């Protein structure tokens, strides 16, 4: 970790270098240039077009130029995809006039396919806008999915491997902008940006704000979900205000954007937040220094007040959990609310003072914050997963905020010292590959890595077929795991005879009560076609010979030598008279024949009193469905 004072001076120097870049002498200079970077190269294509059309309701004026770079997708028709306006699939630039639609002929630049997740693509767009449409002030809009500083989808639950993080997810290129790349793109543009509106989920975090603080004055974003904003075309409302009053400041515009999005929440039942942040406060020893000091105090006292600190985190407003990803937790915590919880729960003067400084500095940094159904949202979140299994170090340590502060050191200390903690070891699947119809055994080592005994612990599996459909969610409960001990939990799953062939995936989660302690995702095993094999070990008849009018007993021993359980097996005995005509037929239909076990079946046979005497023959046929597995023919029985 570098000294914070050194890096603050670096931020200040970067800002001074950019501050003079907006002096332009061109005759066509506007008051404002709005640059909308619209990523529709994914299932948000229709929403990106909607943002464009919202801008065109206003259109450019002599004082306000509205520009857009729109990247569309060749993706499949379905939710979010859009085939309107020529269904083009590459990247184009537009100078938006009132009533314009995003057709190819209305574009001023056809760029071909561009990677919107490449920081250089964003840099070139900003530089093109500044060079061709200079202004006194610049307003950058970034629209797409957002994952915050680290990401919430949890595609890889290993703490040493980073999941997809950031924003601007370009499906064609398979790329996205990380938080460091966002700062890189703005810095390379070489121009002071007055306001940045990040129209994507979870981006109103302290880490994101700090990353771009050297290059912009104001940031607008969402601590939590931004999807509520997708349903209303509110760009035209705040842009209309700017066009009618181009003397608006970046602060005024930030407040206007927040108010516009808040205006739709009273009508719709979205659970959303929106806030405007004064980035100039992050260039001095304000909220960043206060948060760093707060982290130092937490590290000094966490062993003494661990239960209180844990309760404070559990009670803090947090963000990040679409229902589909809820098992990965809500890793972004409202920083103000957490500091307030610490102040109320921890009876230490030094830590309470540090918490108060965080709150007062946040009050000075957050220009405006509005929320609906998030009563404790105050405008800026910080990365703080509640459980160690949700903490992705690799994705977090590259952020400038973690390099320049002790916040990541605090997180590491907190997770290592957790009272209740567990780690999943190497999961094995037997057999692998497994045949259709076979029983699969999942062996899951769970180690208690916390400071208290675990009782009870629930281990959940989520099994998905090759097409991604959920097949089953079996679970098992361990009553007790001692500190430091490992318990191997076994969960069984019986594949059907028609189970899909191919690569199955499964996730494993370990819970204490409702708290997720650890998880592994994307594990795999293979299902191969059903192979039926077996044998008839022996057949005997007693008594033999048998007298007419008497009864004899057939005893048959069989073995399933394959890998799958037989659910439709049958054993057929056919008895032939001395003249080779059928004398009788016996059928045995076992309920279930498991691999590797010898099974013995008996069946009585009555010889009629009028039956001819002599040597009879009998055959034994073992079948599975319509498939013959094994036969024994020509055995003899004598009737006297």
C-alpha positions in Angstrom: 0.0 0.0 0.0 1.3 3.4 -1.0 1.1 6.4 1.3 -2.3 8.2 0.9 -0.8 11.7 1.0 1.4 10.9 -2.0 -1.5 9.6 -4.1 -3.7 12.5 -3.2 -1.0 14.8 -4.6 -0.9 12.7 -7.7 -4.6 13.2 -8.1 -4.3 16.9 -7.6 -1.5 17.1 -10.2 -3.5 15.1 -12.7 -6.4 17.5 -12.2 -4.3 20.6 -12.7 -2.9 19.1 -15.9 -6.5 18.6 -17.2 -7.9 21.9 -15.9 -6.5 23.9 -18.8 -7.5 21.5 -21.5 -11.0 23.0 -22.0 -9.9 26.3 -23.3 -10.9 26.2 -27.0 -11.0 29.1 -29.4 -13.1 27.6 -32.2 -16.0 29.8 -33.4 -18.5 27.0 -33.1 -17.8 26.4 -29.4 -21.0 25.4 -27.4 -21.7 25.8 -23.8 -22.1 22.0 -23.4 -21.3 18.9 -25.3 -23.2 15.8 -24.2 -21.4 12.5 -25.1 -23.6 9.4 -24.7 -21.6 6.2 -24.9 -24.4 3.6 -25.5 -23.5 0.0 -25.3 -26.3 -2.0 -27.0 -24.0 -5.0 -27.9 -25.9 -7.2 -25.5 -29.5 -7.9 -24.4 -29.9 -4.2 -23.5 -29.9 -3.2 -27.2 -33.5 -2.1 -27.1 -32.8 0.1 -24.0 -29.8 1.7 -25.6 -32.0 2.6 -28.6 -34.6 3.9 -26.2 -32.0 6.2 -24.6 -31.1 7.5 -28.1 -34.7 8.2 -28.9 -35.1 9.9 -25.6 -32.2 12.3 -26.5 -33.8 12.9 -29.9 -37.0 14.2 -28.3 -34.8 17.2 -27.3 -32.2 17.3 -30.0 -29.1 19.5 -30.2 -29.1 23.3 -30.0 -26.5 25.9 -30.8 -25.5 25.9 -27.1 -25.9 22.2 -26.4 -24.6 19.4 -28.7 -26.0 15.9 -28.2 -23.7 13.2 -29.5 -24.0 9.5 -29.3 -21.9 6.5 -30.1 -24.2 3.5 -30.3 -22.9 -0.1 -30.5 -25.5 -2.7 -31.5 -25.5 -6.5 -31.4 -26.0 -9.4 -33.8 -27.6 -11.2 -30.9 -30.7 -13.3 -31.1 -34.2 -11.9 -31.2 -35.7 -12.1 -27.7 -35.9 -10.1 -24.5 -33.9 -6.8 -24.8 -32.8 -7.3 -28.4 -34.1 -5.0 -31.1 -34.3 -5.3 -34.9 -35.6 -1.7 -35.7 -33.9 1.0 -37.7 -32.2 -1.3 -40.2 -31.1 -3.9 -37.6 -27.4 -2.9 -38.1 -25.0 -4.7 -35.9 -21.8 -2.5 -35.6 -20.9 0.9 -34.1 -21.9 4.3 -35.4 -21.7 7.9 -34.2 -24.5 10.5 -34.4 -25.1 14.2 -33.8 -28.6 14.0 -32.5 -31.2 16.3 -33.8 -34.8 16.6 -32.8 -36.8 13.6 -34.0 -33.8 11.7 -35.3 -33.9 7.9 -35.4 -30.7 5.7 -35.2 -30.7 4.6 -38.8 -27.5 4.1 -40.8 -28.1 7.1 -43.0 -28.4 9.4 -40.0 -24.9 8.5 -38.7 -22.0 10.9 -39.1 -19.5 8.1 -38.6 -19.6 4.4 -39.4 -16.9 2.8 -37.3 -17.6 -0.8 -38.2 -17.6 -3.2 -35.3 -16.0 -1.7 -32.2 -15.3 -3.2 -28.8 -17.2 -1.0 -26.4 -15.4 -2.8 -23.5 -12.0 -1.5 -24.7 -10.9 1.7 -22.8 -9.3 3.0 -26.0 -12.7 2.9 -27.8 -14.2 5.2 -25.1 -11.1 7.5 -25.2 -11.4 7.9 -29.0 -15.1 8.8 -28.7 -14.4 11.5 -26.1 -11.5 12.9 -28.2 -13.6 12.9 -31.4 -16.3 14.8 -29.6 -14.0 17.4 -28.1 -12.1 17.9 -31.3 -15.2 18.3 -33.5 -17.7 19.7 -31.1 -15.7 21.8 -28.5 -17.6 23.3 -25.6 -17.1 25.0 -22.3 -18.3 22.0 -20.5 -18.6 18.2 -21.1 -21.2 15.8 -20.0 -20.4 12.1 -20.4 -23.1 9.4 -20.2 -22.2 5.7 -20.0 -25.1 3.3 -20.5 -25.0 -0.4 -20.0 -24.9 -3.2 -17.4 -22.9 -2.3 -14.3 -21.3 -4.6 -11.8 -19.7 -2.0 -9.5 -16.0 -2.0 -8.5 -15.8 -5.8 -8.2 -18.9 -7.5 -9.6 -21.9 -9.3 -8.1 -22.7 -12.2 -10.5 -20.1 -14.4 -8.9 -19.3 -16.6 -11.9 -16.2 -17.8 -10.1 -16.5 -18.0 -6.3 -12.8 -18.6 -5.7 -11.5 -15.5 -3.9 -8.3 -15.6 -5.9 -10.0 -15.5 -9.3 -11.8 -12.3 -10.4 -15.3 -12.6 -11.8 -16.5 -10.3 -14.6 -16.5 -6.8 -13.1 -17.0 -3.2 -14.2 -19.4 -2.0 -16.9 -19.9 -1.8 -20.7 -20.3 -5.5 -21.4 -19.6 -6.0 -25.2 -21.0 -9.5 -26.0 -19.5 -9.6 -29.5 -16.0 -8.9 -28.3 -16.5 -10.8 -25.0 -15.0 -7.8 -23.1 -16.0 -5.2 -20.6 -14.5 -2.1 -18.9 -13.0 -2.8 -15.4 -12.9 0.0 -12.9 -9.2 0.7 -13.5 -9.9 0.7 -17.3 -12.6 3.3 -16.8 -10.1 5.6 -15.1 -7.6 4.8 -17.8 -10.0 5.8 -20.6 -10.9 9.1 -19.0 -7.3 10.0 -18.2 -6.1 9.2 -21.7 -8.8 11.5 -23.2 -6.9 14.5 -21.9 -9.9 16.6 -21.2 -11.7 17.8 -18.1 -15.2 16.2 -17.9 -17.6 18.2 -15.9 -20.1 15.4 -15.1 -20.1 11.7 -15.7 -23.5 9.8 -15.5 -22.9 6.1 -15.2 -26.3 4.6 -16.1 -25.6 1.1 -14.9 -26.2 -0.9 -11.7 -24.0 -0.7 -8.6 -21.6 2.0 -9.9 -22.1 4.6 -7.1 -19.3 3.2 -5.1 -16.4 4.9 -3.4 -14.0 2.8 -5.4 -15.5 3.9 -8.8 -15.7 7.6 -7.7 -12.1 7.6 -6.5 -10.9 5.9 -9.8 -12.2 8.8 -11.9 -11.9 11.7 -9.4 -8.9 13.1 -11.3 -10.8 13.5 -14.5 -14.3 14.7 -13.6 -16.1 17.1 -11.2 -19.4 15.2 -10.6 -20.5 11.6 -10.9 -24.0 10.4 -11.0 -24.9 6.7 -10.4 -26.8 4.1 -8.5 -25.7 2.4 -5.3 -28.1 -0.4 -6.0 -30.1 -1.6 -9.0 -30.4 0.7 -11.9 -33.0 -1.3 -13.8 -35.8 0.8 -12.6 -34.5 3.6 -14.8 -34.6 1.5 -17.9 -38.3 1.6 -18.1 -38.7 5.4 -18.5 -37.1 7.6 -21.1 -36.1 10.3 -18.7 -33.0 11.5 -20.6 -35.1 14.0 -22.5 -36.4 15.6 -19.3 -33.0 16.5 -17.8 -31.6 17.3 -21.2 -34.5 19.6 -22.0 -33.6 21.5 -18.8 -30.0 21.8 -20.0 -31.0 23.0 -23.5 -33.3 25.6 -22.1 -30.7 26.7 -19.5 -27.2 26.0 -20.8 -25.7 28.0 -17.9 -26.5 25.1 -15.5 -23.5 24.0 -13.5 -22.4 20.3 -13.3 -23.8 20.2 -9.8 -27.2 21.5 -11.0 -27.3 18.9 -13.7 -26.4 16.1 -11.3 -29.2 17.1 -9.0 -31.6 17.3 -11.9 -30.7 13.8 -13.1 -31.2 12.4 -9.6 -34.5 14.2 -9.3 -35.7 13.0 -12.7 -35.0 9.3 -11.9 -36.6 9.7 -8.4 -39.7 11.1 -10.0 -40.7 7.8 -11.6 -40.2 5.7 -8.4 -43.4 6.9 -6.6 -45.3 5.6 -9.6 -43.5 2.2 -10.0 -42.6 -0.3 -7.4 -38.8 -0.4 -8.1 -36.3 -0.7 -5.3 -33.7 1.8 -6.5 -31.2 4.5 -5.6 -29.6 7.4 -7.4 -27.0 9.9 -6.2 -24.8 12.7 -7.4 -21.2 12.8 -6.0 -18.8 15.8 -5.7 -15.6 14.2 -7.0 -13.6 17.3 -6.1 -13.9 16.2 -2.5 -12.0 13.0 -3.4 -9.0 15.0 -4.5 -8.2 16.2 -1.1 -7.9 14.5 2.3 -11.6 14.2 2.9 -13.8 11.1 2.6 -10.9 8.9 1.3 -8.7 9.8 4.3 -11.6 9.4 6.7 -12.4 5.9 5.3 -8.7 5.0 5.5 -8.6 6.0 9.2 -11.8 4.2 9.8 -10.3 1.0 8.4 -7.2 1.4 10.6 -9.4 1.8 13.7 -11.4 -1.2 12.7 -8.3 -3.4 12.3 -7.0 -2.3 15.7 -10.2 -3.2 17.5 -11.8 -6.0 15.6 -10.7 -8.9 17.8 -12.1 -7.1 20.9 -15.4 -6.1 19.3 -15.8 -8.7 16.6 -19.4 -9.6 17.4 -20.4 -6.0 17.5 -18.7 -5.2 14.2 -20.3 -8.3 12.6 -23.7 -7.2 13.8 -23.0 -3.8 12.4 -22.3 -5.3 9.0 -25.3 -7.6 9.1 -27.5 -4.6 9.8 -26.1 -2.4 7.1 -28.0 -1.5 3.9 -26.4 -3.4 1.1 -26.7 -4.0 -2.6 -26.0 -6.4 -5.4 -28.5 -9.2 -5.3 -30.7 -9.8 -8.3 -32.9 -12.8 -7.4 -30.9 -15.1 -9.8 -27.6 -14.1 -8.0 -28.9 -13.8 -4.5 -26.9 -16.8 -3.3 -23.7 -14.7 -3.9 -24.9 -12.1 -1.4 -25.0 -8.3 -1.6 -21.4 -7.2 -1.6 -21.8 -3.4 -1.6 -22.6 -1.8 1.7 -23.8 1.8 2.2 -20.7 3.4 3.8 -22.6 6.0 5.8 -25.0 3.4 7.2 -22.1 1.0 8.2 -20.3 3.9 9.9 -23.5 4.8 11.7 -24.0 1.2 12.8 -20.5 1.0 14.2 -21.0 4.3 16.0 -24.1 2.9 17.7 -22.8 -0.6 18.5 -19.1 -0.3 19.4 -18.4 1.5 22.7 -14.9 2.7 21.8 -14.2 6.4 21.6 -11.5 6.3 18.9 -13.6 4.1 16.6 -16.7 6.2 17.1 -14.8 9.3 16.3 -13.5 7.7 13.1 -17.1 6.6 12.2 -18.3 10.2 12.8 -15.7 11.6 10.5 -16.7 9.2 7.7 -20.3 10.3 8.1 -19.5 14.0 8.1 -17.2 13.7 5.1 -19.9 11.7 3.2 -22.4 14.5 3.9 -20.0 16.9 2.3 -19.3 14.6 -0.7 -22.8 13.5 -1.6 -24.5 16.4 -3.5 -27.9 14.6 -3.7 -29.1 11.2 -2.9 -32.6 9.8 -3.5 -33.9 6.3 -2.9 -37.1 4.2 -3.0 -37.4 1.2 -0.7 -33.8 1.6 0.4 -34.4 3.7 3.6 -30.7 3.7 4.6 -29.1 4.6 1.3 -26.9 7.7 1.6 -25.3 7.9 -1.8 -22.0 6.0 -1.7 -21.3 2.4 -1.2 -18.1 0.5 -0.4 -17.1 -3.0 -1.2 -17.8 -5.1 1.9 -19.2 -8.6 1.3 -20.8 -10.0 4.5 -19.1 -13.4 4.1 -15.6 -14.4 3.1 -16.9 -16.7 0.3 -18.2 -13.6 -1.5 -14.9 -11.6 -1.3 -13.0 -11.6 -4.6 -9.5 -10.3 -3.8 -8.2 -10.5 -7.4 -10.9 -8.2 -8.8 -10.5 -5.7 -6.0 -6.8 -5.2 -5.4 -6.3 -3.5 -8.8 -8.6 -0.6 -7.9 -6.8 2.7 -6.9 -8.8 2.9 -3.8 -7.5 -0.4 -2.4 -3.9 0.5 -3.4 -4.1 3.9 -1.7 -6.0 2.9 1.5 -6.2 0.2 4.2 -9.7 -0.8 3.3 -8.7 -4.1 1.6 -6.4 -4.9 4.5 -9.4 -4.4 6.8 -11.5 -6.8 4.8 -8.7 -9.4 4.9 -8.5 -9.2 8.6 -12.2 -9.3 9.1 -12.7 -12.5 7.0 -9.8 -14.3 8.5 -11.1 -13.7 12.0 -14.7 -14.6 11.3 -16.2 -16.6 14.2 -18.2 -18.7 11.9 -16.3 -19.6 8.7 -15.9 -22.7 6.5 -14.1 -23.6 3.3 -15.0 -26.2 0.7 -12.1 -28.4 -0.3 -11.7 -30.4 -3.6 -15.1 -31.8 -4.5 -15.1 -35.3 -6.1 -17.7 -36.9 -8.3 -17.9 -40.7 -8.6 -18.3 -42.1 -11.1 -17.2 -39.5 -13.6 -18.2 -40.0 -16.4 -21.4 -41.4 -15.1 -23.8 -43.5 -17.2 -27.5 -42.7 -17.6 -29.4 -44.4 -14.9 -26.5 -44.6 -12.5 -26.1 -43.2 -9.0 -23.7 -40.3 -8.7 -21.9 -39.6 -5.4 -20.7 -36.1 -4.6 -18.1 -36.0 -1.9 -17.7 -32.5 -0.4 -15.0 -31.7 2.2 -16.0 -28.9 4.5 -13.4 -27.4 6.9 -14.3 -25.3 9.9 -11.9 -22.3 9.5 -13.6 -20.1 12.0 -13.2 -19.5 15.8 -16.3 -21.4 16.9 -17.8 -24.9 16.4 -20.2 -25.2 13.5 -23.5 -26.8 14.4 -25.4 -27.5 12.2 -24.1 -26.9 8.7 -26.2 -27.3 5.5 -24.5 -28.2 2.2 -26.6 -27.5 -0.9 -26.1 -28.7 -4.5 -27.6 -27.1 -7.6 -27.3 -29.6 -10.5 -27.8 -28.3 -14.0 -28.3 -30.2 -17.2 -26.1 -29.5 -20.3 -28.7 -27.0 -21.5 -28.5 -25.1 -18.3 -31.9 -26.2 -16.9 -31.9 -27.0 -13.2 -32.2 -30.7 -12.7 -32.2 -31.0 -8.9 -31.2 -29.2 -5.7 -30.3 -32.0 -3.2 -28.8 -31.1 0.2 -27.3 -32.6 3.3 -26.9 -31.4 6.9 -23.9 -32.0 9.1 -24.7 -31.7 12.8 -21.3 -30.7 14.0 -17.8 -29.7 12.7 -15.1 -28.9 15.3 -12.8 -26.0 14.9 -10.1 -26.9 12.3 -11.8 -30.2 11.5 -12.9 -31.4 8.1 -16.1 -33.2 7.5 -16.7 -35.0 4.2 -20.3 -34.6 3.2 -21.7 -37.0 0.7 -24.8 -36.2 -1.5 -26.3 -38.8 -3.8 -28.2 -38.2 -7.0 -29.8 -40.9 -9.2 -29.6 -40.1 -12.9 -32.6 -41.2 -14.9 -32.2 -43.7 -17.7 -33.0 -40.8 -20.1 -30.8 -38.2 -18.4 -29.3 -35.8 -21.0 -25.9 -36.8 -22.2 -23.0 -34.3 -22.0 -21.4 -32.0 -19.5 -23.4 -31.3 -16.4 -22.5 -28.4 -14.1 -23.1 -28.0 -10.4 -22.7 -25.4 -7.6 -22.0 -26.1 -4.0 -22.9 -23.8 -1.1 -22.3 -24.2 2.6 -24.6 -22.5 5.0 -24.8 -21.9 8.7 -28.4 -21.1 9.3 -29.2 -18.5 6.5 -25.6 -17.3 6.2 -23.5 -18.4 3.2 -20.1 -19.5 4.5 -18.5 -20.7 1.2 -19.4 -21.7 -2.3 -17.9 -23.2 -5.4 -19.6 -22.7 -8.8 -19.2 -24.1 -12.3 -18.0 -27.5 -11.2 -18.6 -30.2 -13.8 -19.1 -33.9 -14.5 -20.0 -35.9 -17.6 -23.0 -38.1 -18.3 -22.4 -40.8 -20.9 -24.9 -43.1 -22.7 -26.4 -45.9 -20.7 -24.4 -49.1 -21.0 -26.2 -52.2 -19.9 -24.1 -55.3 -18.9 -24.8 -58.2 -16.6 -24.6 -61.9 -16.2 -26.5 -65.0 -15.0 -24.2 -66.5 -12.3 -26.1 -69.8 -11.8 -29.4 -71.6 -12.2 -30.5 -74.6 -10.1 -33.7 -76.8 -9.8 -34.7 -78.6 -6.7 -35.9 -81.3 -6.6 -34.6 -82.7 -9.8 -36.0 -85.1 -10.9 -39.5 -84.1 -10.0 -42.6 -86.4 -10.1 -45.7 -85.6 -12.1 -48.2 -83.5 -10.0 -45.3 -82.2 -7.9 -43.6 -78.9 -7.5 -39.9 -77.9 -8.0 -38.1 -74.6 -7.3 -35.9 -72.7 -9.7 -33.2 -70.6 -8.1 -31.5 -67.9 -10.3 -28.5 -65.8 -9.3 -27.7 -62.7 -11.4 -25.3 -59.7 -11.2 -25.5 -56.2 -12.7 -21.9 -55.6 -14.0 -22.6 -52.2 -15.4 -22.7 -48.8 -13.8 -26.4 -48.0 -13.8 -29.3 -49.2 -11.7 -31.7 -51.5 -13.5 -35.3 -50.3 -13.0 -37.0 -52.4 -15.7 -35.1 -55.7 -15.7 -36.8 -59.1 -15.9 -35.8 -62.7 -15.7 -37.8 -65.2 -17.9 -37.7 -69.0 -17.5 -39.1 -71.1 -20.4 -39.6 -74.8 -19.8 -39.9 -77.2 -22.8 -41.5 -80.6 -22.9 -39.5 -83.6 -24.3 -41.1 -82.9 -27.7 -39.7 -79.3 -27.6 -43.1 -77.7 -27.1 -43.4 -75.0 -24.4 -44.6 -76.5 -21.2 -44.6 -73.2 -19.2 -43.1 -69.8 -18.7 -42.1 -68.0 -15.5 -41.3 -64.3 -15.2 -39.4 -62.5 -12.4 -39.6 -58.7 -12.4 -37.2 -57.2 -9.7 -37.9 -53.7 -8.6 -34.3 -52.5 -8.8 -30.9 -54.1 -9.5 -27.9 -52.1 -8.4 -24.4 -52.6 -9.8 -21.9 -54.9 -8.2 -24.4 -56.9 -6.0 -25.4 -60.5 -6.5 -29.1 -61.1 -6.4 -30.9 -64.4 -5.9 -34.4 -65.1 -7.0 -36.6 -68.2 -6.6 -39.8 -69.2 -8.4 -41.8 -72.4 -7.9 -43.0 -74.5 -10.9 -45.9 -77.0 -10.8 -45.7 -80.1 -13.0 -49.1 -81.2 -14.0 -50.2 -84.8 -13.2 -50.9 -85.5 -16.9 -47.5 -84.1 -18.0 -45.4 -86.4 -20.2 -42.5 -88.0 -18.5 -39.0 -87.7 -19.7 -36.2 -85.0 -20.1 -37.4 -81.4 -20.1 -35.2 -78.5 -21.1 -35.4 -74.9 -19.9 -33.9 -71.5 -20.8 -33.2 -68.5 -18.6 -33.2 -65.1 -20.3 -32.1 -61.8 -18.5 -33.4 -58.6 -20.2 -33.5 -54.9 -19.6 -36.4 -53.3 -21.3 -36.2 -54.8 -24.8 -32.5 -55.5 -24.6 -31.3 -59.1 -23.9 -28.4 -59.0 -21.4 -27.6 -62.7 -20.9 -29.1 -66.2 -21.5 -28.5 -69.7 -20.4 -30.1 -72.4 -22.6 -30.4 -76.2 -22.7 -30.5 -77.0 -19.0 -32.3 -80.3 -18.1 -34.9 -81.3 -15.7 -36.3 -84.8 -15.4 -40.0 -85.6 -14.9 -40.9 -89.1 -13.6 
